[in-house]
Amino acid sequence: MRNDSASHSESVSDQRSFPRITKAVSVEISPASVREQTGEKAFTRNISGGGLSITVSSPYQTKTLLVLKFSIYSDADFVTLGEVTWCQKLPDEPGYFIGVAFRPRSFSEAKKLYSVLYPYFITTP
């Protein structure tokens, strides 16, 4: 687990390849190593074409592979993989911030991911 100061997010912003927006998107996360487990439901703190930041109840080790299930459409969920890139204890409440980089399994999954996320980026002021 990584437990850096608040300056961590500032230094990471200089390394980002995609613009990041503050947007609450519904997502369910669970470790990819655990089959048939109901994940933790939450909302993103921010999201980009490269990954997301989310608040979770328990810490995750960096490099942990997660299953990310986005409940965006009423008739179907979109599922992709992500890798934990950092984990930081919340300063004033229980829980942790984690950074997750998207790790789509195929080119078609990457295209679907970006098409699912695109409406969020064009509707942000």
N, C-alpha and C positions, 0 to 999 in steps of 0.2 A: 504494500500500500504506500502511496506517495502522500506525504503530508506537508506540502509547501505553504508558504505564506500567500497572502492575497495577490502578491505581485506575479504569481504563477500565470494567472489568466492574461495579464498584460504582456508577459514575454511570449506566451503562446500565440497571441493575436498577431504578432509580427511574422509568425511562421505559417499562417493559414493560407491555403490556396483558394478558398471559397469565401464569399462574404457571409457573415454570421448575423442572423436576426434573432431578436428576442421574440419568441413565439411559443405559446403553450400548445403542443401537439400531443394527443393521447398516444401513449405507447406502453406496451407490456414487455418487461424484460425478464429473461431467465438465462442461467448459464447453459451454454450449448452442450456441456458435458452431462447434463441431467435430462434424461428423456421423460416426456409426458408429465412435466411439472408445470403447475400453474405459476405464472410469473408474477412479479410485483408490478402493479399498475400505477402509473404516474403520468405526469405531464413534463414535457421538455422545458428547460429554462431558456435554452436557445438552440438553434439548429442551423445547419448549412448543408451544402452539397457534399461535404466531406465527413460530417458527423454531427454529434449533438452533445449537449450537456444536460444532465438530469439529476434530480435529488432522489436518493435511495435511502432505505432504512439501515442497510448493512454495508460494510466496506467490501470492495472488490480489489483483487490483486491486478496490477497492470498486466496486460497481455491476455487477460481472461476473455474468452470468446463468448459472446452473448447472442441469444436469439432475440431480435427486436420485432415485435408485432404491433404494427400501426393500425388502429381502428379508425380509418379515414372514411371508408365507404360503408353505408349502412348494410350492404349485401355481402361484403367480403373484406377480409383483413389482408394487409400486405405484410409479408414476413421477409426479413433479410438478416444478415449477420453483422455484428459489430464487435470491435475489440476495445477493451478498456485501455485508455492511454494515460489516465491519471485518476487519482482518488484523493479527496481532501475532506477532512472532518468539517462539518458545519460549525461556525464559531459560537453561535448563541442558542442552538437547539439540537435535539438529537438528529442523527442522520449524517449523510455524506453527499458531497457533490462528486459526480464522476464525469469524465470526458470519454466519449465513445467515438471511434473512427469507424465509418461504414466499411464493411468487407463483403460486398456482393459476391456471390458464388459464380456468376457468369456475366457476360456482356448484356444479355437480355434482362437479367435481374437488375443490373446497374441502370439500364435505360428505364425500366419500370420505376425504380427508386426515384430517379430524377423527374419522371412524369408525375409521380405521386406528390413530390415535394414542390414542384413548380408553382401550383396555385397559391401556396403559402407565401412564396417570395413576391409574386406579382400583386398580392392584396395587402402587403405591408407598406404603410406610408413611408 
